[in-house]
């Protein structure tokens, strides 16, 4: 996820899916990352606030993580 990216509008659709199916066990986890053109520069709290304020995001957000390179999060597919 990147808050300052052209795909940011996808938050609305993801929130809609989450709201519709979460009672059936469907989960979404947002994973902010600043490794793509520096489009996620804020702190974890700033990112969460931005997503909630602008898109009504209520699904959980992880802490900002690296998703590529030697320091990539271990849960990131190679």
DSSP file (Angstrom, degrees, kcal/mol; ACC not computed):
  #  RESIDUE AA STRUCTURE BP1 BP2  ACC     N-H-->O    O-->H-N    N-H-->O    O-->H-N    TCO  KAPPA ALPHA  PHI   PSI    X-CA   Y-CA   Z-CA
    1    1 A X              0   0    0      0, 0.0    32,-1.9     0, 0.0     2,-0.3   0.000 360.0 360.0 360.0 145.8    0.0    0.0    0.0
    2    2 A X    >   -     0   0    0     30,-0.2     3,-1.1     1,-0.1    38,-0.2  -0.915 360.0-155.6-146.1 119.6    1.1    3.5   -0.6
    3    3 A X  T 3  S+     0   0    0     -2,-0.3    37,-0.2     1,-0.3    -1,-0.1   0.764  94.8  48.5 -67.4 -27.2   -1.1    6.5    0.4
    4    4 A X  T 3  S+     0   0    0     35,-2.2     2,-0.3     3,-0.0    -1,-0.3  -0.158  92.7 108.1-107.0  39.2    0.4    8.9   -2.1
    5    5 A X  S X  S-     0   0    0     -3,-1.1     3,-1.8    34,-0.1     4,-0.2  -0.754  81.3-113.8-114.9 157.1    0.1    6.5   -5.1
    6    6 A X  T 3  S+     0   0    0     -2,-0.3     3,-0.4     1,-0.3    -1,-0.1   0.660 116.2  58.8 -64.5 -15.6   -2.2    6.5   -8.1
    7    7 A X  T >  S+     0   0    0      1,-0.2     3,-2.5    -5,-0.2    -1,-0.3   0.369  70.9 105.7 -94.3   5.0   -3.8    3.3   -6.8
    8    8 A X  T X   +     0   0    0     -3,-1.8     3,-2.4     1,-0.3     4,-0.3   0.816  65.8  71.6 -55.1 -32.4   -4.8    4.9   -3.4
    9    9 A X  T >> S+     0   0    0     -3,-0.4     3,-1.0     1,-0.3     4,-0.8   0.700  79.7  77.3 -59.0 -17.4   -8.4    4.9   -4.6
   10   10 A X  H <> S+     0   0    0     -3,-2.5     4,-2.6     1,-0.2    -1,-0.3   0.715  75.2  76.8 -66.3 -19.3   -8.4    1.1   -4.2
   11   11 A X  H <> S+     0   0    0     -3,-2.4     4,-2.7    -4,-0.2    -1,-0.2   0.904  91.1  54.0 -55.7 -41.2   -8.8    1.7   -0.4
   12   12 A X  H <> S+     0   0    0     -3,-1.0     4,-2.1    -4,-0.3    -1,-0.2   0.926 110.7  44.5 -61.1 -46.0  -12.5    2.5   -1.0
   13   13 A X  H  X S+     0   0    0     -4,-0.8     4,-2.3     2,-0.2    -1,-0.2   0.887 113.2  50.7 -66.3 -39.4  -13.1   -0.8   -2.8
   14   14 A X  H  X S+     0   0    0     -4,-2.6     4,-2.6     2,-0.2    -2,-0.2   0.911 110.5  49.6 -64.4 -41.5  -11.1   -2.8   -0.3
   15   15 A X  H  X S+     0   0    0     -4,-2.7     4,-2.8    -5,-0.2    -2,-0.2   0.888 109.3  52.5 -64.3 -38.5  -13.1   -1.3    2.5
   16   16 A X  H  X S+     0   0    0     -4,-2.1     4,-2.0    -5,-0.2    -2,-0.2   0.933 111.3  46.1 -62.6 -46.0  -16.3   -2.1    0.7
   17   17 A X  H  X S+     0   0    0     -4,-2.3     4,-2.2     2,-0.2     5,-0.2   0.920 112.8  50.5 -60.3 -44.8  -15.2   -5.7    0.4
   18   18 A X  H  X S+     0   0    0     -4,-2.6     4,-2.2     1,-0.2    -2,-0.2   0.931 111.1  48.0 -60.8 -47.0  -14.2   -5.9    4.0
   19   19 A X  H  < S+     0   0    0     -4,-2.8     4,-0.3     1,-0.2    -1,-0.2   0.858 114.3  47.2 -62.0 -35.9  -17.5   -4.4    5.2
   20   20 A X  H  < S+     0   0    0     -4,-2.0    -1,-0.2    -5,-0.2    -2,-0.2   0.848 126.7  22.1 -75.5 -35.0  -19.5   -6.8    3.1
   21   21 A X  H ><>S+     0   0    0     -4,-2.2     3,-1.9    -5,-0.2     5,-1.7   0.472  89.1  96.2-117.9  -3.3  -17.6  -10.1    3.9
   22   22 A X  G ><5S+     0   0    0     -4,-2.2     3,-1.8     1,-0.3    -3,-0.1   0.836  82.0  61.6 -62.5 -30.2  -15.8   -9.6    7.3
   23   23 A X  G 3 5S+     0   0    0     -4,-0.3    -1,-0.3     1,-0.3    -2,-0.1   0.668 101.7  54.6 -67.5 -14.3  -18.7  -11.3    9.1
   24   24 A X  G < 5S-     0   0    0     -3,-1.9    -1,-0.3     2,-0.1    -2,-0.2   0.276 131.2 -93.1 -99.5   8.8  -18.0  -14.4    7.1
   25   25 A X  T < 5S+     0   0    0     -3,-1.8     2,-0.3     1,-0.3    -3,-0.2   0.473  76.3 147.4  96.1   2.0  -14.4  -14.5    8.2
   26   26 A X      < -     0   0    0     -5,-1.7     2,-0.4    -8,-0.1    -1,-0.3  -0.551  25.7-171.1 -73.3 133.0  -12.9  -12.5    5.2
   27   27 A X        -     0   0    0     -2,-0.3     2,-0.4    32,-0.0    32,-0.0  -0.941  17.0-165.9-127.2 148.7   -9.9  -10.4    6.3
   28   28 A X        -     0   0    0     -2,-0.4    32,-0.5     2,-0.0     2,-0.5  -0.993   5.6-167.2-126.5 137.7   -7.8   -7.7    4.6
   29   29 A X  E     -a   60   0A   0     -2,-0.4     2,-0.4    30,-0.1    32,-0.2  -0.971  11.4-148.4-126.9 116.0   -4.5   -6.6    6.0
   30   30 A X  E     -a   61   0A   0     30,-2.6    32,-3.3    -2,-0.5     2,-0.5  -0.670   9.0-165.2 -81.7 134.9   -2.9   -3.5    4.6
   31   31 A X  E     -a   62   0A   0     -2,-0.4    33,-0.1    30,-0.2    32,-0.1  -0.870  10.7-149.9-123.3  96.5    0.9   -3.5    4.6
   32   32 A X        -     0   0    0     -2,-0.5    33,-2.7    30,-0.5     2,-0.3  -0.359  18.6-179.3 -65.5 144.4    2.3    0.0    4.0
   33   33 A X        -     0   0    0    -32,-1.9     3,-0.3    31,-0.2     6,-0.1  -0.992  26.0-164.4-147.4 137.4    5.6    0.2    2.2
   34   34 A X     >  +     0   0    0     -2,-0.3     4,-0.6    31,-0.3     6,-0.1   0.119  68.0  97.7-106.7  19.7    7.8    3.1    1.3
   35   35 A X  T  4  +     0   0    0     30,-0.3     2,-0.6     1,-0.2    -1,-0.2   0.378  65.5  77.1 -90.9   5.3   10.0    1.3   -1.2
   36   36 A X  T >4 S-     0   0    0     -3,-0.3     3,-1.0     1,-0.1    -1,-0.2  -0.822 127.0 -43.5-121.8  91.8    8.1    2.4   -4.4
   37   37 A X  T 34 S-     0   0    0     -2,-0.6    -2,-0.1     1,-0.2    -1,-0.1   0.728  98.5 -77.4  60.6  25.6    9.0    6.0   -5.3
   38   38 A X  T 3< S+     0   0    0     -4,-0.6     3,-0.3     1,-0.1    -1,-0.2   0.849  86.3 146.6  59.6  37.9    8.8    7.1   -1.6
   39   39 A X    <   +     0   0    0     -3,-1.0   -35,-2.2     1,-0.2   -36,-0.1   0.329  62.4  51.8 -92.5   7.5    5.0    7.1   -1.7
   40   40 A X        +     0   0    0    -38,-0.2    -1,-0.2   -37,-0.2    -2,-0.1  -0.543  63.1 145.2-139.4  70.9    4.4    6.0    1.9
   41   41 A X        +     0   0    0     -3,-0.3    -1,-0.1    -2,-0.1    -2,-0.1   0.685  39.9  94.4 -87.3 -20.1    6.6    8.4    3.9
   42   42 A X  S    S-     0   0    0      1,-0.1     2,-0.1     2,-0.1    -2,-0.0  -0.031  79.6 -94.0 -72.7 172.8    4.5    8.9    7.1
   43   43 A X     >  -     0   0    0      1,-0.1     4,-2.6    20,-0.0     5,-0.2  -0.294  44.4 -98.9 -74.1 168.6    4.6    7.1   10.4
   44   44 A X  H  > S+     0   0    0      1,-0.2     4,-2.4     2,-0.2     5,-0.2   0.907 126.8  49.0 -55.9 -42.7    2.4    4.1   11.1
   45   45 A X  H  > S+     0   0    0      2,-0.2     4,-2.4     1,-0.2    -1,-0.2   0.895 111.0  49.2 -66.3 -40.5    0.0    6.4   13.0
   46   46 A X  H  > S+     0   0    0      2,-0.2     4,-2.5     1,-0.2    -2,-0.2   0.895 111.8  49.2 -65.9 -39.9   -0.1    9.0   10.2
   47   47 A X  H  X S+     0   0    0     -4,-2.6     4,-2.6     2,-0.2     5,-0.2   0.937 112.0  47.8 -64.4 -47.3   -0.7    6.3    7.6
   48   48 A X  H  X S+     0   0    0     -4,-2.4     4,-2.3    -5,-0.2     5,-0.2   0.910 112.7  49.4 -60.9 -42.6   -3.6    4.8    9.6
   49   49 A X  H  X S+     0   0    0     -4,-2.4     4,-3.0     2,-0.2     5,-0.3   0.928 111.1  49.5 -62.4 -45.6   -5.1    8.3   10.1
   50   50 A X  H  X S+     0   0    0     -4,-2.5     4,-2.5     1,-0.2     5,-0.4   0.930 112.7  47.0 -58.3 -47.6   -4.9    9.1    6.4
   51   51 A X  H  X S+     0   0    0     -4,-2.6     6,-1.7     1,-0.2     4,-1.6   0.890 117.0  42.8 -65.1 -40.1   -6.5    5.8    5.4
   52   52 A X  H  X S+     0   0    0     -4,-2.3     4,-1.6     4,-0.3    -2,-0.2   0.937 117.5  45.1 -71.2 -46.6   -9.3    6.2    7.9
   53   53 A X  H  < S+     0   0    0     -4,-3.0    -2,-0.2    -5,-0.2    -3,-0.2   0.891 123.9  31.9 -66.1 -42.1  -10.0    9.9    7.3
   54   54 A X  H  < S+     0   0    0     -4,-2.5    -1,-0.2    -5,-0.3    -3,-0.2   0.742 137.4  17.0 -91.3 -24.9   -9.9    9.8    3.5
   55   55 A X  H  < S-     0   0    0     -4,-1.6    -3,-0.2    -5,-0.4    -2,-0.2   0.381  93.4-118.0-131.9   1.7  -11.3    6.3    2.8
   56   56 A X     <  -     0   0    0     -4,-1.6    -4,-0.3    -5,-0.2     2,-0.1   0.750  45.2-177.3  66.9  23.4  -13.0    5.1    5.9
   57   57 A X        +     0   0    0     -6,-1.7    -1,-0.2     1,-0.2    -2,-0.1  -0.345  19.8 162.6 -61.9 124.9  -10.6    2.2    6.2
   58   58 A X        +     0   0    0     -2,-0.1    -1,-0.2     2,-0.1     2,-0.1   0.440  42.7 102.7-119.1  -7.8  -11.4    0.0    9.2
   59   59 A X  S    S-     0   0    0      1,-0.1   -30,-0.1   -32,-0.0   -44,-0.0  -0.437  85.6 -87.2 -73.6 155.7   -9.5   -3.1    8.2
   60   60 A X  E     -a   29   0A   0    -32,-0.5   -30,-2.6    -2,-0.1     2,-0.4  -0.276  36.4-153.2 -68.1 146.9   -6.2   -3.6   10.1
   61   61 A X  E     -a   30   0A   0    -32,-0.2   -30,-0.2    -3,-0.1     3,-0.1  -0.975   9.5-141.0-117.5 132.7   -2.9   -2.1    8.9
   62   62 A X  E     -a   31   0A   0    -32,-3.3   -30,-0.5    -2,-0.4     3,-0.1  -0.312  37.9 -83.4 -77.4 169.9    0.4   -3.6    9.7
   63   63 A X        -     0   0    0      1,-0.1    -1,-0.2   -32,-0.1   -20,-0.0  -0.418  64.8 -78.4 -66.8 153.5    3.4   -1.5   10.5
   64   64 A X        -     0   0    0    -33,-0.1     2,-0.3    -2,-0.1   -31,-0.2  -0.303  63.5-174.2 -55.7 136.3    5.3   -0.2    7.5
   65   65 A X        -     0   0    0    -33,-2.7     2,-0.5    -3,-0.1   -31,-0.3  -0.915  30.2-115.9-135.3 157.5    7.4   -3.0    6.1
   66   66 A X        -     0   0    0      5,-0.4     7,-3.3    -2,-0.3    10,-0.1  -0.821  25.3-176.0 -90.2 133.7   10.1   -3.6    3.5
   67   67 A X        +     0   0    0     -2,-0.5     2,-0.3     5,-0.3    -1,-0.1   0.360  63.6  36.7-115.0   3.5    8.7   -6.0    0.8
   68   68 A X  S    S+     0   0    0      3,-0.0     3,-0.3     8,-0.0    -1,-0.1  -0.986  90.0  34.1-149.5 159.0   11.8   -6.4   -1.3
   69   69 A X  S >  S-     0   0    0     -2,-0.3     3,-1.7     1,-0.2    -3,-0.0  -0.308 103.3 -45.1  91.0-176.3   15.6   -6.6   -0.9
   70   70 A X  T 3  S+     0   0    0      1,-0.3    -1,-0.2    -2,-0.1     0, 0.0   0.747 136.7  48.4 -65.0 -25.5   17.7   -8.0    1.9
   71   71 A X  T 3  S+     0   0    0     -3,-0.3    -5,-0.4     2,-0.0    -1,-0.3   0.158  80.6 140.6-101.6  18.7   15.6   -6.5    4.7
   72   72 A X    <   -     0   0    0     -3,-1.7    -5,-0.3     1,-0.1    -3,-0.1  -0.274  64.9 -93.7 -63.6 148.0   12.3   -7.6    3.3
   73   73 A X    >   -     0   0    0     -7,-3.3     3,-2.0     1,-0.1    -1,-0.1  -0.328  32.9-122.9 -59.2 140.8    9.7   -8.8    5.8
   74   74 A X  T 3  S+     0   0    0      1,-0.3    -1,-0.1    -3,-0.1    -2,-0.1   0.695 109.5  59.7 -64.5 -18.1    9.9  -12.7    6.2
   75   75 A X  T 3  S+     0   0    0      2,-0.1     2,-0.4     0, 0.0    -1,-0.3   0.481  81.5 105.0 -87.6  -1.6    6.2  -13.1    5.2
   76   76 A X  S <  S-     0   0    0     -3,-2.0     2,-0.0   -10,-0.1    -4,-0.0  -0.660  78.8-117.8 -80.5 127.9    6.8  -11.4    1.8
   77   77 A X              0   0    0     -2,-0.4    -2,-0.1     1,-0.1    -1,-0.1  -0.378 360.0 360.0 -62.6 141.9    6.8  -14.0   -1.0
   78   78 A X              0   0    0    -10,-0.0    -1,-0.1    -2,-0.0    -2,-0.0   0.456 360.0 360.0 -83.2 360.0   10.2  -14.1   -2.8
